[in-house]
Each structure stands twice: as structure tokens, then as C-alpha cells.
Amino acid sequence: MLQVNCSIYKKYPVVAIPCPITYLPVCGSDYITYGNECHLCIENLKSYGKVQFLHEGVC
């Protein structure tokens, strides 16, 4: 099972986080499918930790 570690993104301003274009979908706790863990982590940071990783794949 994939574990997403968003702490590595905290050193960047949210608007400056360079996410790869690789499509490896993950489902967030807001039941939105994110293109990859980087996009989920951006939402996690923007929501002050409210949006968390649920599972790999689409929601």
C-alpha cells in the first residue's frame, strides 16, 4: 500500500511546488481523484491537513 508523505513539500510555497505530469491517481479524503501524490499534497497543504490520502487509484 502506498503511503503519501506530504512533509517533503512543506519547504516550498504552495504556488511553487513543481509536480510531475505522471498520471498515478490517488484518492483524497475529500473523495476527489488527484493525478498523483504531489497534487494531493498541494491540496493537503492548502487545506491545512484536512485532505488526506485514502487509497491508490481513482475514487
N, CA, C, O and CB atoms as a CASP TS submission, in Angstrom:
PFRMAT TS
TARGET T0000
AUTHOR 0000-0000-0000
METHOD Language model
MODEL 1
PARENT N/A
ATOM      1  N   MET     1       0.846  -1.195   0.000  1.00  0.00           N
ATOM      2  CA  MET     1       0.000   0.000   0.000  1.00  0.00           C
ATOM      3  C   MET     1       0.884   1.250   0.000  1.00  0.00           C
ATOM      4  O   MET     1       1.850   1.339   0.758  1.00  0.00           O
ATOM      5  CB  MET     1      -0.958   0.003   1.231  1.00  0.00           C
ATOM      6  N   LEU     2       0.556   2.165  -0.820  1.00  0.00           N
ATOM      7  CA  LEU     2       1.277   3.424  -0.930  1.00  0.00           C
ATOM      8  C   LEU     2       0.981   4.310   0.271  1.00  0.00           C
ATOM      9  O   LEU     2      -0.172   4.454   0.677  1.00  0.00           O
ATOM     10  CB  LEU     2       0.909   4.144  -2.230  1.00  0.00           C
ATOM     11  N   GLN     3       2.011   4.893   0.826  1.00  0.00           N
ATOM     12  CA  GLN     3       1.845   5.908   1.860  1.00  0.00           C
ATOM     13  C   GLN     3       2.340   7.225   1.276  1.00  0.00           C
ATOM     14  O   GLN     3       3.424   7.278   0.693  1.00  0.00           O
ATOM     15  CB  GLN     3       2.622   5.531   3.184  1.00  0.00           C
ATOM     16  N   VAL     4       1.575   8.259   1.425  1.00  0.00           N
ATOM     17  CA  VAL     4       1.941   9.560   0.882  1.00  0.00           C
ATOM     18  C   VAL     4       2.556  10.403   1.997  1.00  0.00           C
ATOM     19  O   VAL     4       1.957  10.577   3.058  1.00  0.00           O
ATOM     20  CB  VAL     4       0.705  10.275   0.258  1.00  0.00           C
ATOM     21  N   ASN     5       3.751  10.921   1.747  1.00  0.00           N
ATOM     22  CA  ASN     5       4.450  11.763   2.710  1.00  0.00           C
ATOM     23  C   ASN     5       4.476  13.193   2.178  1.00  0.00           C
ATOM     24  O   ASN     5       5.303  13.533   1.333  1.00  0.00           O
ATOM     25  CB  ASN     5       5.896  11.238   2.975  1.00  0.00           C
ATOM     26  N   CYS     6       3.576  14.015   2.672  1.00  0.00           N
ATOM     27  CA  CYS     6       3.487  15.392   2.183  1.00  0.00           C
ATOM     28  C   CYS     6       4.475  16.327   2.872  1.00  0.00           C
ATOM     29  O   CYS     6       4.614  17.480   2.464  1.00  0.00           O
ATOM     30  CB  CYS     6       2.083  15.913   2.373  1.00  0.00           C
ATOM     31  N   SER     7       5.155  15.856   3.899  1.00  0.00           N
ATOM     32  CA  SER     7       6.072  16.737   4.624  1.00  0.00           C
ATOM     33  C   SER     7       7.220  17.223   3.746  1.00  0.00           C
ATOM     34  O   SER     7       7.787  18.285   4.001  1.00  0.00           O
ATOM     35  CB  SER     7       6.628  16.022   5.841  1.00  0.00           C
ATOM     36  N   ILE     8       7.566  16.456   2.713  1.00  0.00           N
ATOM     37  CA  ILE     8       8.664  16.875   1.836  1.00  0.00           C
ATOM     38  C   ILE     8       8.299  18.112   1.019  1.00  0.00           C
ATOM     39  O   ILE     8       9.187  18.792   0.506  1.00  0.00           O
ATOM     40  CB  ILE     8       9.051  15.736   0.900  1.00  0.00           C
ATOM     41  N   TYR     9       7.006  18.412   0.891  1.00  0.00           N
ATOM     42  CA  TYR     9       6.565  19.564   0.106  1.00  0.00           C
ATOM     43  C   TYR     9       6.451  20.834   0.945  1.00  0.00           C
ATOM     44  O   TYR     9       6.278  21.919   0.391  1.00  0.00           O
ATOM     45  CB  TYR     9       5.232  19.264  -0.544  1.00  0.00           C
ATOM     46  N   LYS    10       6.544  20.718   2.269  1.00  0.00           N
ATOM     47  CA  LYS    10       6.341  21.877   3.144  1.00  0.00           C
ATOM     48  C   LYS    10       7.428  22.928   3.020  1.00  0.00           C
ATOM     49  O   LYS    10       7.238  24.066   3.449  1.00  0.00           O
ATOM     50  CB  LYS    10       6.259  21.427   4.568  1.00  0.00           C
ATOM     51  N   LYS    11       8.565  22.566   2.438  1.00  0.00           N
ATOM     52  CA  LYS    11       9.648  23.541   2.311  1.00  0.00           C
ATOM     53  C   LYS    11       9.440  24.502   1.145  1.00  0.00           C
ATOM     54  O   LYS    11      10.195  25.462   0.995  1.00  0.00           O
ATOM     55  CB  LYS    11      10.966  22.824   2.145  1.00  0.00           C
ATOM     56  N   TYR    12       8.430  24.256   0.323  1.00  0.00           N
ATOM     57  CA  TYR    12       8.137  25.104  -0.833  1.00  0.00           C
ATOM     58  C   TYR    12       6.857  25.898  -0.596  1.00  0.00           C
ATOM     59  O   TYR    12       5.952  25.418   0.087  1.00  0.00           O
ATOM     60  CB  TYR    12       8.012  24.254  -2.115  1.00  0.00           C
ATOM     61  N   PRO    13       6.768  27.113  -1.156  1.00  0.00           N
ATOM     62  CA  PRO    13       5.459  27.786  -1.172  1.00  0.00           C
ATOM     63  C   PRO    13       4.506  26.958  -2.041  1.00  0.00           C
ATOM     64  O   PRO    13       4.920  26.417  -3.066  1.00  0.00           O
ATOM     65  CB  PRO    13       5.578  29.270  -1.717  1.00  0.00           C
ATOM     66  N   VAL    14       3.258  26.856  -1.647  1.00  0.00           N
ATOM     67  CA  VAL    14       2.290  26.013  -2.366  1.00  0.00           C
ATOM     68  C   VAL    14       2.240  26.349  -3.848  1.00  0.00           C
ATOM     69  O   VAL    14       2.118  25.447  -4.678  1.00  0.00           O
ATOM     70  CB  VAL    14       0.900  26.168  -1.759  1.00  0.00           C
ATOM     71  N   VAL    15       2.329  27.614  -4.192  1.00  0.00           N
ATOM     72  CA  VAL    15       2.238  28.010  -5.603  1.00  0.00           C
ATOM     73  C   VAL    15       3.476  27.638  -6.405  1.00  0.00           C
ATOM     74  O   VAL    15       3.449  27.691  -7.635  1.00  0.00           O
ATOM     75  CB  VAL    15       2.008  29.497  -5.704  1.00  0.00           C
ATOM     76  N   ALA    16       4.563  27.262  -5.731  1.00  0.00           N
ATOM     77  CA  ALA    16       5.818  26.981  -6.429  1.00  0.00           C
ATOM     78  C   ALA    16       6.187  25.502  -6.453  1.00  0.00           C
ATOM     79  O   ALA    16       7.289  25.153  -6.876  1.00  0.00           O
ATOM     80  CB  ALA    16       6.930  27.755  -5.791  1.00  0.00           C
ATOM     81  N   ILE    17       5.295  24.630  -6.010  1.00  0.00           N
ATOM     82  CA  ILE    17       5.614  23.206  -5.971  1.00  0.00           C
ATOM     83  C   ILE    17       5.558  22.642  -7.387  1.00  0.00           C
ATOM     84  O   ILE    17       4.510  22.679  -8.031  1.00  0.00           O
ATOM     85  CB  ILE    17       4.638  22.439  -5.032  1.00  0.00           C
ATOM     86  N   PRO    18       6.680  22.121  -7.870  1.00  0.00           N
ATOM     87  CA  PRO    18       6.712  21.551  -9.223  1.00  0.00           C
ATOM     88  C   PRO    18       6.249  20.092  -9.214  1.00  0.00           C
ATOM     89  O   PRO    18       6.994  19.208  -8.792  1.00  0.00           O
ATOM     90  CB  PRO    18       8.134  21.651  -9.815  1.00  0.00           C
ATOM     91  N   CYS    19       5.044  19.842  -9.669  1.00  0.00           N
ATOM     92  CA  CYS    19       4.528  18.467  -9.714  1.00  0.00           C
ATOM     93  C   CYS    19       4.839  17.828 -11.064  1.00  0.00           C
ATOM     94  O   CYS    19       4.758  18.485 -12.102  1.00  0.00           O
ATOM     95  CB  CYS    19       3.000  18.447  -9.451  1.00  0.00           C
ATOM     96  N   PRO    20       5.196  16.541 -11.047  1.00  0.00           N
ATOM     97  CA  PRO    20       5.404  15.837 -12.312  1.00  0.00           C
ATOM     98  C   PRO    20       4.073  15.637 -13.034  1.00  0.00           C
ATOM     99  O   PRO    20       3.010  15.684 -12.416  1.00  0.00           O
ATOM    100  CB  PRO    20       6.092  14.477 -12.069  1.00  0.00           C
ATOM    101  N   ILE    21       4.141  15.414 -14.340  1.00  0.00           N
ATOM    102  CA  ILE    21       2.913  15.209 -15.110  1.00  0.00           C
ATOM    103  C   ILE    21       2.504  13.738 -15.148  1.00  0.00           C
ATOM    104  O   ILE    21       1.501  13.389 -15.771  1.00  0.00           O
ATOM    105  CB  ILE    21       3.094  15.731 -16.530  1.00  0.00           C
ATOM    106  N   THR    22       3.265  12.888 -14.494  1.00  0.00           N
ATOM    107  CA  THR    22       2.968  11.457 -14.457  1.00  0.00           C
ATOM    108  C   THR    22       1.596  11.223 -13.832  1.00  0.00           C
ATOM    109  O   THR    22       1.297  11.747 -12.759  1.00  0.00           O
ATOM    110  CB  THR    22       4.057  10.692 -13.672  1.00  0.00           C
ATOM    111  N   TYR    23       0.760  10.427 -14.515  1.00  0.00           N
ATOM    112  CA  TYR    23      -0.578  10.131 -14.007  1.00  0.00           C
ATOM    113  C   TYR    23      -0.549   8.834 -13.209  1.00  0.00           C
ATOM    114  O   TYR    23      -0.526   7.738 -13.770  1.00  0.00           O
ATOM    115  CB  TYR    23      -1.602  10.033 -15.165  1.00  0.00           C
ATOM    116  N   LEU    24      -0.550   8.983 -11.893  1.00  0.00           N
ATOM    117  CA  LEU    24      -0.640   7.860 -10.958  1.00  0.00           C
ATOM    118  C   LEU    24      -1.703   8.247  -9.942  1.00  0.00           C
ATOM    119  O   LEU    24      -1.372   8.704  -8.848  1.00  0.00           O
ATOM    120  CB  LEU    24       0.759   7.538 -10.261  1.00  0.00           C
ATOM    121  N   PRO    25      -2.992   8.070 -10.288  1.00  0.00           N
ATOM    122  CA  PRO    25      -4.075   8.637  -9.487  1.00  0.00           C
ATOM    123  C   PRO    25      -4.119   8.127  -8.051  1.00  0.00           C
ATOM    124  O   PRO    25      -3.837   6.963  -7.766  1.00  0.00           O
ATOM    125  CB  PRO    25      -5.378   8.348 -10.144  1.00  0.00           C
ATOM    126  N   VAL    26      -4.484   9.045  -7.159  1.00  0.00           N
ATOM    127  CA  VAL    26      -4.712   8.731  -5.753  1.00  0.00           C
ATOM    128  C   VAL    26      -6.016   9.396  -5.336  1.00  0.00           C
ATOM    129  O   VAL    26      -6.398  10.434  -5.877  1.00  0.00           O
ATOM    130  CB  VAL    26      -3.516   9.206  -4.854  1.00  0.00           C
ATOM    131  N   CYS    27      -6.686   8.794  -4.378  1.00  0.00           N
ATOM    132  CA  CYS    27      -7.966   9.306  -3.890  1.00  0.00           C
ATOM    133  C   CYS    27      -7.740  10.035  -2.574  1.00  0.00           C
ATOM    134  O   CYS    27      -7.099   9.511  -1.663  1.00  0.00           O
ATOM    135  CB  CYS    27      -9.000   8.158  -3.713  1.00  0.00           C
ATOM    136  N   GLY    28      -8.271  11.243  -2.484  1.00  0.00           N
ATOM    137  CA  GLY    28      -8.165  12.026  -1.258  1.00  0.00           C
ATOM    138  C   GLY    28      -9.380  11.824  -0.369  1.00  0.00           C
ATOM    139  O   GLY    28     -10.410  11.308  -0.804  1.00  0.00           O
ATOM    140  N   SER    29      -9.243  12.239   0.886  1.00  0.00           N
ATOM    141  CA  SER    29     -10.333  12.099   1.849  1.00  0.00           C
ATOM    142  C   SER    29     -11.520  12.989   1.511  1.00  0.00           C
ATOM    143  O   SER    29     -12.579  12.865   2.126  1.00  0.00           O
ATOM    144  CB  SER    29      -9.839  12.419   3.240  1.00  0.00           C
ATOM    145  N   ASP    30     -11.359  13.884   0.541  1.00  0.00           N
ATOM    146  CA  ASP    30     -12.464  14.701   0.043  1.00  0.00           C
ATOM    147  C   ASP    30     -13.158  14.011  -1.136  1.00  0.00           C
ATOM    148  O   ASP    30     -14.022  14.592  -1.793  1.00  0.00           O
ATOM    149  CB  ASP    30     -11.956  16.097  -0.376  1.00  0.00           C
ATOM    150  N   TYR    31     -12.761  12.765  -1.387  1.00  0.00           N
ATOM    151  CA  TYR    31     -13.299  11.930  -2.472  1.00  0.00           C
ATOM    152  C   TYR    31     -13.090  12.555  -3.846  1.00  0.00           C
ATOM    153  O   TYR    31     -13.925  12.416  -4.740  1.00  0.00           O
ATOM    154  CB  TYR    31     -14.782  11.680  -2.252  1.00  0.00           C
ATOM    155  N   ILE    32     -11.977  13.238  -3.997  1.00  0.00           N
ATOM    156  CA  ILE    32     -11.540  13.768  -5.284  1.00  0.00           C
ATOM    157  C   ILE    32     -10.327  12.964  -5.714  1.00  0.00           C
ATOM    158  O   ILE    32      -9.440  12.685  -4.907  1.00  0.00           O
ATOM    159  CB  ILE    32     -11.212  15.304  -5.204  1.00  0.00           C
ATOM    160  N   THR    33     -10.290  12.589  -6.999  1.00  0.00           N
ATOM    161  CA  THR    33      -9.139  11.874  -7.542  1.00  0.00           C
ATOM    162  C   THR    33      -8.098  12.893  -7.975  1.00  0.00           C
ATOM    163  O   THR    33      -8.385  13.794  -8.762  1.00  0.00           O
ATOM    164  CB  THR    33      -9.551  10.956  -8.734  1.00  0.00           C
ATOM    165  N   TYR    34      -6.892  12.742  -7.457  1.00  0.00           N
ATOM    166  CA  TYR    34      -5.772  13.615  -7.803  1.00  0.00           C
ATOM    167  C   TYR    34      -4.858  12.872  -8.759  1.00  0.00           C
ATOM    168  O   TYR    34      -4.695  11.657  -8.644  1.00  0.00           O
ATOM    169  CB  TYR    34      -4.995  14.073  -6.533  1.00  0.00           C
ATOM    170  N   GLY    35      -4.265  13.582  -9.693  1.00  0.00           N
ATOM    171  CA  GLY    35      -3.447  12.976 -10.738  1.00  0.00           C
ATOM    172  C   GLY    35      -2.235  12.222 -10.230  1.00  0.00           C
ATOM    173  O   GLY    35      -1.790  11.259 -10.854  1.00  0.00           O
ATOM    174  N   ASN    36      -1.705  12.652  -9.112  1.00  0.00           N
ATOM    175  CA  ASN    36      -0.592  11.952  -8.471  1.00  0.00           C
ATOM    176  C   ASN    36      -0.464  12.479  -7.040  1.00  0.00           C
ATOM    177  O   ASN    36      -1.189  13.392  -6.644  1.00  0.00           O
ATOM    178  CB  ASN    36       0.750  12.150  -9.274  1.00  0.00           C
ATOM    179  N   GLU    37       0.454  11.906  -6.272  1.00  0.00           N
ATOM    180  CA  GLU    37       0.562  12.278  -4.862  1.00  0.00           C
ATOM    181  C   GLU    37       0.974  13.735  -4.671  1.00  0.00           C
ATOM    182  O   GLU    37       0.616  14.342  -3.662  1.00  0.00           O
ATOM    183  CB  GLU    37       1.557  11.376  -4.167  1.00  0.00           C
ATOM    184  N   CYS    38       1.706  14.299  -5.599  1.00  0.00           N
ATOM    185  CA  CYS    38       2.100  15.702  -5.492  1.00  0.00           C
ATOM    186  C   CYS    38       0.870  16.606  -5.493  1.00  0.00           C
ATOM    187  O   CYS    38       0.774  17.526  -4.681  1.00  0.00           O
ATOM    188  CB  CYS    38       3.046  16.086  -6.644  1.00  0.00           C
ATOM    189  N   HIS    39      -0.061  16.349  -6.393  1.00  0.00           N
ATOM    190  CA  HIS    39      -1.281  17.160  -6.458  1.00  0.00           C
ATOM    191  C   HIS    39      -2.109  16.995  -5.184  1.00  0.00           C
ATOM    192  O   HIS    39      -2.704  17.959  -4.703  1.00  0.00           O
ATOM    193  CB  HIS    39      -2.123  16.774  -7.693  1.00  0.00           C
ATOM    194  N   LEU    40      -2.151  15.790  -4.641  1.00  0.00           N
ATOM    195  CA  LEU    40      -2.839  15.560  -3.369  1.00  0.00           C
ATOM    196  C   LEU    40      -2.151  16.344  -2.257  1.00  0.00           C
ATOM    197  O   LEU    40      -2.823  16.954  -1.425  1.00  0.00           O
ATOM    198  CB  LEU    40      -2.872  14.049  -3.025  1.00  0.00           C
ATOM    199  N   CYS    41      -0.838  16.336  -2.233  1.00  0.00           N
ATOM    200  CA  CYS    41      -0.100  17.043  -1.186  1.00  0.00           C
ATOM    201  C   CYS    41      -0.307  18.547  -1.264  1.00  0.00           C
ATOM    202  O   CYS    41      -0.368  19.215  -0.232  1.00  0.00           O
ATOM    203  CB  CYS    41       1.381  16.723  -1.281  1.00  0.00           C
ATOM    204  N   ILE    42      -0.413  19.084  -2.453  1.00  0.00           N
ATOM    205  CA  ILE    42      -0.710  20.514  -2.584  1.00  0.00           C
ATOM    206  C   ILE    42      -2.051  20.814  -1.925  1.00  0.00           C
ATOM    207  O   ILE    42      -2.177  21.789  -1.184  1.00  0.00           O
ATOM    208  CB  ILE    42      -0.725  20.948  -4.079  1.00  0.00           C
ATOM    209  N   GLU    43      -3.048  19.983  -2.191  1.00  0.00           N
ATOM    210  CA  GLU    43      -4.363  20.190  -1.573  1.00  0.00           C
ATOM    211  C   GLU    43      -4.283  19.994  -0.065  1.00  0.00           C
ATOM    212  O   GLU    43      -4.947  20.707   0.688  1.00  0.00           O
ATOM    213  CB  GLU    43      -5.405  19.229  -2.179  1.00  0.00           C
ATOM    214  N   ASN    44      -3.478  19.035   0.384  1.00  0.00           N
ATOM    215  CA  ASN    44      -3.269  18.805   1.811  1.00  0.00           C
ATOM    216  C   ASN    44      -2.707  20.069   2.467  1.00  0.00           C
ATOM    217  O   ASN    44      -3.175  20.473   3.532  1.00  0.00           O
ATOM    218  CB  ASN    44      -2.317  17.603   2.040  1.00  0.00           C
ATOM    219  N   LEU    45      -1.723  20.683   1.850  1.00  0.00           N
ATOM    220  CA  LEU    45      -1.128  21.896   2.407  1.00  0.00           C
ATOM    221  C   LEU    45      -2.101  23.069   2.368  1.00  0.00           C
ATOM    222  O   LEU    45      -2.183  23.841   3.324  1.00  0.00           O
ATOM    223  CB  LEU    45       0.144  22.253   1.651  1.00  0.00           C
ATOM    224  N   LYS    46      -2.842  23.207   1.262  1.00  0.00           N
ATOM    225  CA  LYS    46      -3.807  24.302   1.136  1.00  0.00           C
ATOM    226  C   LYS    46      -4.943  24.171   2.143  1.00  0.00           C
ATOM    227  O   LYS    46      -5.497  25.173   2.594  1.00  0.00           O
ATOM    228  CB  LYS    46      -4.373  24.345  -0.278  1.00  0.00           C
ATOM    229  N   SER    47      -5.291  22.926   2.496  1.00  0.00           N
ATOM    230  CA  SER    47      -6.400  22.693   3.426  1.00  0.00           C
ATOM    231  C   SER    47      -5.917  22.551   4.870  1.00  0.00           C
ATOM    232  O   SER    47      -6.687  22.160   5.748  1.00  0.00           O
ATOM    233  CB  SER    47      -7.173  21.442   3.017  1.00  0.00           C
ATOM    234  N   TYR    48      -4.652  22.867   5.116  1.00  0.00           N
ATOM    235  CA  TYR    48      -4.063  22.749   6.457  1.00  0.00           C
ATOM    236  C   TYR    48      -4.225  21.342   7.028  1.00  0.00           C
ATOM    237  O   TYR    48      -4.529  21.166   8.207  1.00  0.00           O
ATOM    238  CB  TYR    48      -4.700  23.765   7.405  1.00  0.00           C
ATOM    239  N   GLY    49      -4.016  20.351   6.171  1.00  0.00           N
ATOM    240  CA  GLY    49      -4.022  18.956   6.600  1.00  0.00           C
ATOM    241  C   GLY    49      -5.365  18.259   6.600  1.00  0.00           C
ATOM    242  O   GLY    49      -5.452  17.091   6.980  1.00  0.00           O
ATOM    243  N   LYS    50      -6.415  18.949   6.183  1.00  0.00           N
ATOM    244  CA  LYS    50      -7.744  18.327   6.199  1.00  0.00           C
ATOM    245  C   LYS    50      -7.891  17.258   5.125  1.00  0.00           C
ATOM    246  O   LYS    50      -8.534  16.235   5.361  1.00  0.00           O
ATOM    247  CB  LYS    50      -8.819  19.386   6.014  1.00  0.00           C
ATOM    248  N   VAL    51      -7.310  17.474   3.951  1.00  0.00           N
ATOM    249  CA  VAL    51      -7.393  16.485   2.874  1.00  0.00           C
ATOM    250  C   VAL    51      -6.240  15.505   3.038  1.00  0.00           C
ATOM    251  O   VAL    51      -5.072  15.891   2.997  1.00  0.00           O
ATOM    252  CB  VAL    51      -7.355  17.169   1.461  1.00  0.00           C
ATOM    253  N   GLN    52      -6.580  14.240   3.222  1.00  0.00           N
ATOM    254  CA  GLN    52      -5.604  13.181   3.457  1.00  0.00           C
ATOM    255  C   GLN    52      -5.702  12.128   2.356  1.00  0.00           C
ATOM    256  O   GLN    52      -6.677  12.089   1.605  1.00  0.00           O
ATOM    257  CB  GLN    52      -5.821  12.536   4.845  1.00  0.00           C
ATOM    258  N   PHE    53      -4.698  11.291   2.271  1.00  0.00           N
ATOM    259  CA  PHE    53      -4.664  10.164   1.343  1.00  0.00           C
ATOM    260  C   PHE    53      -5.624   9.081   1.823  1.00  0.00           C
ATOM    261  O   PHE    53      -5.600   8.709   2.996  1.00  0.00           O
ATOM    262  CB  PHE    53      -3.225   9.599   1.209  1.00  0.00           C
ATOM    263  N   LEU    54      -6.472   8.571   0.924  1.00  0.00           N
ATOM    264  CA  LEU    54      -7.342   7.440   1.253  1.00  0.00           C
ATOM    265  C   LEU    54      -6.814   6.149   0.652  1.00  0.00           C
ATOM    266  O   LEU    54      -6.592   5.168   1.362  1.00  0.00           O
ATOM    267  CB  LEU    54      -8.765   7.699   0.763  1.00  0.00           C
ATOM    268  N   HIS    55      -6.612   6.154  -0.675  1.00  0.00           N
ATOM    269  CA  HIS    55      -6.122   4.946  -1.332  1.00  0.00           C
ATOM    270  C   HIS    55      -5.577   5.271  -2.712  1.00  0.00           C
ATOM    271  O   HIS    55      -5.824   6.343  -3.264  1.00  0.00           O
ATOM    272  CB  HIS    55      -7.236   3.899  -1.436  1.00  0.00           C
ATOM    273  N   GLU    56      -4.825   4.314  -3.258  1.00  0.00           N
ATOM    274  CA  GLU    56      -4.328   4.437  -4.626  1.00  0.00           C
ATOM    275  C   GLU    56      -5.494   4.288  -5.592  1.00  0.00           C
ATOM    276  O   GLU    56      -6.490   3.640  -5.271  1.00  0.00           O
ATOM    277  CB  GLU    56      -3.229   3.378  -4.920  1.00  0.00           C
ATOM    278  N   GLY    57      -5.375   4.881  -6.762  1.00  0.00           N
ATOM    279  CA  GLY    57      -6.391   4.750  -7.799  1.00  0.00           C
ATOM    280  C   GLY    57      -7.453   5.823  -7.695  1.00  0.00           C
ATOM    281  O   GLY    57      -7.426   6.682  -6.814  1.00  0.00           O
ATOM    282  N   VAL    58      -8.393   5.743  -8.630  1.00  0.00           N
ATOM    283  CA  VAL    58      -9.469   6.736  -8.669  1.00  0.00           C
ATOM    284  C   VAL    58     -10.441   6.505  -7.526  1.00  0.00           C
ATOM    285  O   VAL    58     -10.573   5.393  -7.016  1.00  0.00           O
ATOM    286  CB  VAL    58     -10.210   6.686 -10.015  1.00  0.00           C
ATOM    287  N   CYS    59     -11.117   7.574  -7.134  1.00  0.00           N
ATOM    288  CA  CYS    59     -12.091   7.489  -6.032  1.00  0.00           C
ATOM    289  C   CYS    59     -13.349   6.750  -6.464  1.00  0.00           C
ATOM    290  O   CYS    59     -14.273   6.585  -5.668  1.00  0.00           O
ATOM    291  CB  CYS    59     -12.459   8.894  -5.529  1.00  0.00           C
TER
END
